[in-house]
Amino acid sequence: MPGSGPALFESDLSLLYPEQYLDLRPDGVTGSALSPYTWEQLEMDLLIDMQSCDAGDFFTDVPEVIMYRQEVFRDAVRYPELTRALKKMIPLLCDIEDLRRMGSDASRSAESYLYSITEIELYISVVGLLHDSLAPLKDKLESRAFRELADRITALTDSDYYKDLNKKLGELTSRVREVKSVTIGVNLDGQLRASAAGLLSVNNEPFKSGELLEKILRLDFRSDEMTCIAPLTPFDKSQSENRQLALSNALYSALTDVFRSSVKSWKKIVSEYVLENTDFLLRMMPEIELVTGGAELIAKLEKNGLHLTYPELTDALGGRDFEARGLTNPVIKLKLDTPAVPNDLSFDEDGMIYVLTGPNRGGKSVITCAAGIAFAMAGLGLPVCADKCRMSPCDGIFTHFPTGSDDTIDKGRLGEECARLEKILDQVTDRSLVLLDESFSSTGAYEASVIASEVLAGLSVIGCRTVFSTHLHDLASSVGEINEKCAKLGGARIDTLVAEVGQDGSRSFRIKRETPDGKSYARDIAAKYGLSFGEILEKKGKEGTVG
């Protein structure tokens, strides 16, 4: 067998990054623009929950990378048999990782030898899965990643080296897997004490106990070389664990000598060829997990009646463009199984930052999160939940939502909110997305409005796309004043959104781009809790005219 084989799984092959952008792959050190905190706040784990790493590590704002992934997801959804094969690979790759760990801890050469053989068997199983799923689709695949993977798998399985590997594996596994017993020879001295012992043969059938009951069960009363005439006491149940271990260690040592030449040659094969390829497959496992998880998510969302579209990528408005028609929040649909209410949302020259007001439970948080989820899904290469979408990818998503952080013990809730927001403002750029939901609700309306006005002015100067969902209706009325102040510094314009409410107080969960009427919301909230003047009079049995 050749000393080294073709390393067809090389580091320049990725399901998520085109060759010229391989340096963008997460290294587990630099972190991600989509932090675990943001991932949690948007409840993205209900959409994609990965075991090998954080899915947010793969978030990107590079259009070429996003479009490369869109091709991959289209193929994965178009050919579910491909997704199923990739998903079957994941537990096999996990087994290889476990074998690597056990092999590094193995103290016996024979044991390490068995781990190596098992790793090759798993490797060949993975290659077989890929070949069987990709070969029939080779001429139909549209994504560059899957076409390249198909070409490499075909070249690998057609190579003489791979065929030799399979043949050699068959010989080695039959030699080891078929070992059922060994014949031990023991020399005795004049007092019938053991003076020397060794292996006489390795057998492919187990020995027979020689006990009368076993002979009756198999109706065979003959004695042959595989019939035991007396058991070795170290394996008797009454013997101590140390005595049993002593004999096991002796057998391991003897078997290692028997397999020593095989171990040496096989280790060379593993180190020079298979380890390189399985290393690549292990590194590729998170990508496989994201592709299969994403394909399953797309199928689930479509099954639940949500409209999906791959966003058209643009660099308009200085890379801050966004327009979605029929935008929905998939988390609400999957979590509550309620109808998804579509809304339109756009960031443009007249409104790069929004102050969103409306009644409690009117859909403010839902649309705020919907915007974040759309950008997150797009940054992973997935379609977004909308009828139509055009966007400039964002370089980071930052959320400032209510939290039960322990920091409130030392700083107070308002102090904790301000500290978190300060960290966000240190990181955002004009191409970021910032989502604030009920920020500064821990203090009085006047103080909250003052702080919020300062923050809005700062965000305007930064120029990042922002949705500020708030109960501070006075904040919306100060938008004109803030815009006038920030215009002198070239700030982005702030506009208002309103969660619609009917005359009877009913919620439509529709979000409109208009100026709010704060009084109607205040009365609506009062009525909801039975605090309107008329309801108070009625409860107390008083009569009067309510103005």
Buried (B, 14 or more C-beta within 10 A) or exposed (E): EEEEBBBBBEEEBBBBBBEEBEEBBBEEEEEBBBBBBBBBBBBBBEBBEBEBBBBBBBBBBBBEBBEBBBBBBBBBBBBEEBBEBBBBBBEBBBBBEEBBEBBEEBEBBBBBBBBBBBBBBBBBBBBBBBBEBBEEBBEEBEBBBBBBBBBBBBEBBEBEBBEBBBEBBEEBBEBBEEBEBBEBEEEEEEEEEEEEBEBEEBBEEEBBEBEEEEBEEEEEEEEEEBBBEEEEEBEEEEBEEEBBEEBEEBBBEBBBEBBEEBBEEBBEBBEBBBBBBBBBBBBBBBBBBBBBBBBBBBBBBEEEEBBBBBBEBBEEBEBBBBBBBBBBBBBBBBEEEEEBBBBBBBBBEEBBBBBBBBBBEBBBBBBBBBBBBBBBBBBBBBBBBBBBBBBBBBBBBBBBBBBEEEBBEEEEBBEBBBEBBEEBBEEBEBBBBBBBBBBBBBBEBEEBBBBBBEBBBBBBBBBBBBBBBBBBBBBBBBBEEBBEBBEEEEBBBBBBBBBBBEEEBEBEBBBBBEBBEBEBBEBBBBBEEEEBEBBEBBEEEEEEEEE
